[in-house]
Amino acid sequence: MAPTPERAEVKVGRFDPARVFPPGDKLTVPLFRLMMATGDARCASLLFVMADQEVRNTSGAESALHAGRMWYLFRLLCSHLSEAGYALDTLLSSVPRQRLRKLLRGRPVAPEELERLREALGDGTYVRKVRHSIGSHYSHDDIKRVYEADLTAGRVDGSLIACDVGALSRFTITDVLALRLMDDAAGATTHEEFSDRTGEVVTLAEDLSTVVVHMVAALLKENGVQATVETVEVPAVFRAARDWAENSQ
């Protein structure tokens, strides 16, 4: 596999918003919600992958700092994906299936993929549990239950990191507790099980991005929007993380 390039091509589309996304179209606002959630999930996923790379490249307190940021970003990713689930609920309940089928005709995704994603991001799912327990909220009852169980089992990390520079401090004890709350939400009893659930969330973010890109691209094509090509820098840490993942397969 060739190394990830330092720069990548991007397509830039410019259009009349009132034509492509008419305010009176039932698709417009639900799709905007979905685009917002997808854009935020992409950003969180990118930063999560970069933080994971930093954890592998460091040790000691520095590695712990990166790990705290990495799992914060994972919780943030779950929160954005949960919001995407709510947006999918609205979209699929307000936009006729016939309209979606026509929009996606000839593309490698179908309205059934939207249904699958809604189920994977809805109530009772791992993503929604993380969001409610330790992502967008800090559940008193869940924290009490998991902490007391871990204290009894001798699994609590009694440490913290203090730094005079900027925000380079972490309450390591609660970083690890947050990770254990995610274990609990996943129903995981081993590192391998938790790792599998984490990978599933990253894959869901990629699948969501693919579906939303096809929906937006179809709207742009319907309206004859032309794109220009530019290039952007690929961050060095992301290049290293991507190459590591490719070589590890």
C-alpha positions as CSV (number, residue, x, y, z in Angstrom):
1,M,0.0,0.0,0.0
2,A,1.4,3.4,-1.0
3,P,2.0,5.9,1.8
4,T,-0.7,8.5,2.4
5,P,0.2,11.6,0.4
6,E,1.1,14.9,2.0
7,R,-1.6,16.6,0.0
8,A,-5.0,15.4,-1.2
9,E,-7.4,16.5,-3.9
10,V,-10.8,17.9,-2.9
11,K,-13.8,18.9,-5.0
12,V,-15.4,22.3,-4.2
13,G,-19.0,22.8,-5.3
14,R,-20.6,26.3,-5.3
15,F,-24.3,26.7,-5.9
16,D,-27.5,28.7,-5.3
17,P,-28.7,27.4,-1.9
18,A,-32.3,28.4,-2.5
19,R,-32.3,26.1,-5.5
20,V,-30.5,23.1,-4.1
21,F,-32.0,23.3,-0.6
22,P,-35.4,25.0,-1.0
23,P,-36.8,26.0,2.4
24,G,-40.2,24.5,1.5
25,D,-38.7,21.1,0.7
26,K,-39.4,18.5,3.5
27,L,-35.9,17.1,2.8
28,T,-34.0,20.3,3.5
29,V,-34.0,20.8,7.2
30,P,-33.7,17.1,8.2
31,L,-30.8,16.7,5.7
32,F,-29.2,19.9,7.1
33,R,-29.4,18.3,10.6
34,L,-27.8,15.1,9.2
35,M,-25.1,17.1,7.4
36,M,-24.2,18.9,10.6
37,A,-24.1,15.7,12.7
38,T,-22.0,14.0,10.0
39,G,-19.6,16.9,9.7
40,D,-19.1,17.0,13.4
41,A,-18.7,13.2,13.5
42,R,-16.0,13.4,10.8
43,C,-14.1,16.0,12.8
44,A,-14.3,14.0,16.0
45,S,-13.3,10.8,14.2
46,L,-10.3,12.5,12.6
47,L,-9.1,13.8,15.9
48,F,-9.7,10.5,17.6
49,V,-7.6,8.7,15.1
50,M,-4.8,11.3,15.5
51,A,-4.9,11.1,19.3
52,D,-4.7,7.3,19.1
53,Q,-1.5,7.6,17.0
54,E,-0.1,10.0,19.7
55,V,-0.8,7.5,22.4
56,R,1.2,4.8,20.5
57,N,4.1,7.3,20.0
58,T,4.5,8.4,23.6
59,S,4.8,7.0,27.1
60,G,4.3,7.9,30.7
61,A,2.4,11.1,31.6
62,E,2.5,12.3,28.0
63,S,0.8,9.1,26.8
64,A,-1.8,9.4,29.6
65,L,-2.6,13.0,28.4
66,H,-3.2,11.8,24.9
67,A,-5.3,8.9,26.1
68,G,-7.5,11.2,28.0
69,R,-8.1,13.3,24.9
70,M,-8.5,10.3,22.7
71,W,-11.4,8.8,24.8
72,Y,-13.0,12.3,25.2
73,L,-13.0,12.5,21.4
74,F,-14.6,9.0,21.2
75,R,-17.4,10.1,23.6
76,L,-17.8,13.2,21.5
77,L,-18.0,11.0,18.4
78,C,-20.8,8.9,20.0
79,S,-22.7,12.0,20.9
80,H,-22.6,13.3,17.3
81,L,-23.6,9.9,16.0
82,S,-26.5,9.8,18.4
83,E,-27.7,13.2,17.1
84,A,-27.4,11.8,13.6
85,G,-29.8,9.0,14.7
86,Y,-32.3,11.7,15.8
87,A,-31.9,13.4,12.5
88,L,-32.5,10.2,10.6
89,D,-35.7,9.6,12.6
90,T,-37.0,12.9,11.4
91,L,-35.9,12.5,7.8
92,L,-37.4,9.0,7.4
93,S,-40.6,10.0,9.1
94,S,-41.2,13.2,7.0
95,V,-39.7,12.4,3.6
96,P,-41.6,10.0,1.3
97,R,-39.6,6.8,0.5
98,Q,-40.3,7.4,-3.2
99,R,-38.5,10.7,-3.0
100,L,-35.5,9.1,-1.4
101,R,-35.5,6.2,-3.9
102,K,-35.6,8.6,-6.8
103,L,-32.8,10.7,-5.3
104,L,-30.5,7.8,-4.7
105,R,-31.3,5.9,-8.0
106,G,-28.1,4.6,-9.6
107,R,-26.0,5.1,-6.5
108,P,-24.5,2.4,-4.3
109,V,-26.7,3.3,-1.4
110,A,-30.4,2.9,-0.9
111,P,-33.1,4.2,1.5
112,E,-32.7,0.8,3.3
113,E,-29.2,1.9,4.3
114,L,-30.7,4.9,6.1
115,E,-33.0,2.6,8.0
116,R,-30.1,0.4,9.0
117,L,-28.2,3.4,10.3
118,R,-31.2,4.7,12.2
119,E,-31.5,1.4,14.0
120,A,-27.7,1.3,14.7
121,L,-27.8,4.9,16.2
122,G,-31.1,4.8,18.0
123,D,-32.4,4.0,21.5
124,G,-30.7,1.2,23.3
125,T,-27.6,1.2,21.1
126,Y,-24.1,1.5,22.3
127,V,-23.7,5.0,20.8
128,R,-26.9,6.2,22.5
129,K,-25.9,4.6,25.9
130,V,-22.4,6.3,25.8
131,R,-24.1,9.6,24.9
132,H,-26.5,9.5,27.8
133,S,-24.1,8.0,30.4
134,I,-20.8,9.8,29.9
135,G,-20.9,11.7,26.5
136,S,-23.3,14.6,26.7
137,H,-24.2,13.8,30.3
138,Y,-22.4,12.5,33.4
139,S,-24.9,10.1,34.9
140,H,-24.7,10.2,38.7
141,D,-26.2,6.7,39.1
142,D,-23.9,5.1,36.5
143,I,-20.8,6.8,37.9
144,K,-21.6,5.7,41.4
145,R,-22.3,2.1,40.4
146,V,-19.2,1.6,38.2
147,Y,-16.9,3.4,40.6
148,E,-18.0,1.4,43.6
149,A,-17.7,-1.9,41.7
150,D,-14.2,-1.0,40.4
151,L,-13.1,0.1,43.8
152,T,-14.1,-3.2,45.3
153,A,-12.4,-5.0,42.4
154,G,-9.2,-2.9,42.8
155,R,-9.5,-1.5,39.3
156,V,-9.4,2.2,40.1
157,D,-6.4,4.3,38.9
158,G,-5.6,6.6,41.8
159,S,-3.7,9.2,39.9
160,L,-3.8,12.6,38.2
161,I,-1.6,14.9,36.2
162,A,-1.1,18.6,37.0
163,C,0.7,21.1,34.7
164,D,1.3,24.8,34.8
165,V,1.1,25.2,31.0
166,G,-2.3,25.7,29.5
167,A,-4.8,22.9,29.7
168,L,-2.1,20.1,30.0
169,S,-3.6,18.6,33.1
170,R,-5.8,15.5,33.4
171,F,-7.8,13.9,36.3
172,T,-6.5,10.5,35.3
173,I,-8.7,8.8,37.8
174,T,-11.8,10.0,36.1
175,D,-10.4,9.5,32.6
176,V,-10.1,5.8,33.4
177,L,-13.5,5.9,35.1
178,A,-15.0,7.3,31.9
179,L,-13.4,4.5,30.0
180,R,-14.9,2.0,32.4
181,L,-18.3,3.6,31.9
182,M,-17.9,3.0,28.2
183,D,-17.0,-0.6,28.9
184,D,-20.2,-0.8,30.9
185,A,-22.3,0.7,28.1
186,A,-20.8,-1.8,25.7
187,G,-21.5,-4.7,28.0
188,A,-17.8,-5.6,27.4
189,T,-16.0,-7.9,29.8
190,T,-12.7,-8.1,27.9
191,H,-10.4,-5.6,26.1
192,E,-11.1,-7.4,22.8
193,E,-14.9,-7.0,23.2
194,F,-14.5,-3.3,23.9
195,S,-12.1,-2.8,21.0
196,D,-14.6,-4.5,18.7
197,R,-17.3,-2.1,19.8
198,T,-15.0,0.9,19.3
199,G,-14.2,-0.3,15.8
200,E,-17.9,-0.6,15.1
201,V,-18.5,3.0,16.1
202,V,-15.8,4.2,13.8
203,T,-17.3,2.1,11.0
204,L,-20.7,3.6,11.6
205,A,-19.2,7.1,11.3
206,E,-17.7,6.1,8.0
207,D,-21.0,4.6,6.7
208,L,-23.0,7.6,7.8
209,S,-20.5,9.9,5.9
210,T,-20.8,7.8,2.8
211,V,-24.6,7.8,2.8
212,V,-24.9,11.6,3.4
213,V,-22.3,12.4,0.8
214,H,-24.3,10.4,-1.8
215,M,-27.5,12.2,-0.8
216,V,-25.9,15.7,-1.1
217,A,-24.1,14.7,-4.3
218,A,-27.3,13.6,-5.9
219,L,-29.0,16.9,-5.0
220,L,-26.1,18.8,-6.6
221,K,-26.2,16.7,-9.7
222,E,-30.0,17.2,-10.0
223,N,-29.3,20.9,-10.1
224,G,-26.4,20.8,-12.5
225,V,-23.8,22.0,-10.0
226,Q,-20.2,21.8,-11.2
227,A,-17.2,21.3,-9.0
228,T,-13.7,22.6,-9.1
229,V,-10.6,20.8,-7.8
230,E,-8.2,22.0,-5.2
231,T,-5.7,20.4,-2.9
232,V,-5.4,20.4,0.9
233,E,-2.7,19.3,3.3
234,V,-3.1,15.9,5.0
235,P,-1.9,16.4,8.7
236,A,1.3,14.5,9.4
237,V,-0.1,12.7,12.4
238,F,-3.2,11.6,10.5
239,R,-1.0,10.3,7.6
240,A,1.0,8.2,10.1
241,A,-2.1,6.9,11.8
242,R,-3.6,5.9,8.4
243,D,-0.5,4.2,7.2
244,W,-0.2,2.3,10.5
245,A,-3.8,1.1,10.2
246,E,-3.2,0.0,6.6
247,N,0.0,-1.9,7.4
248,S,-1.6,-3.5,10.5
249,Q,-4.3,-5.3,8.5
